[in-house]
Amino acid sequence: MTKSSSNKNNAKVVLELKNITKSYNTGGTVFTALNNVSLKIYEGEFVSITGPSGSGKSTLMHIIGLLDNPTSGEVLLGDRDVSKLKETQLAQIRNVTLGFVFQQFNLLPKTSAIENVLLPLLYSDVPKKFRNQMATDLLVKVGLENKMSNTPAQLSGGQQQRVAIARALINNPKIVLADEPTGNLDSKSGADVMKFLHKLNEEEGRTIVFVTHDMDLAKEANRMIIIKDGQINNHA
């Protein structure tokens, strides 16, 4: 379901899933969360993944985000199959290629906004003298230039999510993944967060993939992937 046409013929595939199945063995019973799912994410796309509770959308996001390995199938990041890599290798790839925004924000509670944004750089090759400036620039970008020293408890939910977005961008990722990014926010804060994600996509060409149970929110994307019973029900 496409709102506006994107020229996929000329676009680069940044991530591809090929025949992905994910099963869990719980107490002798096998539950298949994803069943033979294939899809492509193109550079510069703004994609939503939606479906009812228990449909497999969170599992799909975990596979896309390299947070979980499939039972079978291939995950291609660029031209590289990363589906069978060890966790240490996956962690390195996640840190430089993917930026994550979570429903629960996942900020360190006793740490300032700028220190939270700096966290992904702890194990990076970025010289320390540049790190603070990078984090400062991102907090200015998300409109929190006056909140850099505040801890999460001193910020509203919308402000915490903007700190989380700045943190997701600090390593200049190819793909930003957002899991229910407005789920814990009031309607105005949620709209502000979505507006900023749209801005990242439209002005910087960032590839954005977000999961939501909210069909109206899902329709804001340029492409909507609907998943039901572990299979892609409809995608354009």
Order of alpha helices (4+ residues) and beta strands (2+ residues): beta-beta-beta-alpha-beta-beta-alpha-beta-alpha-alpha-alpha-beta-alpha-beta-alpha-beta-beta
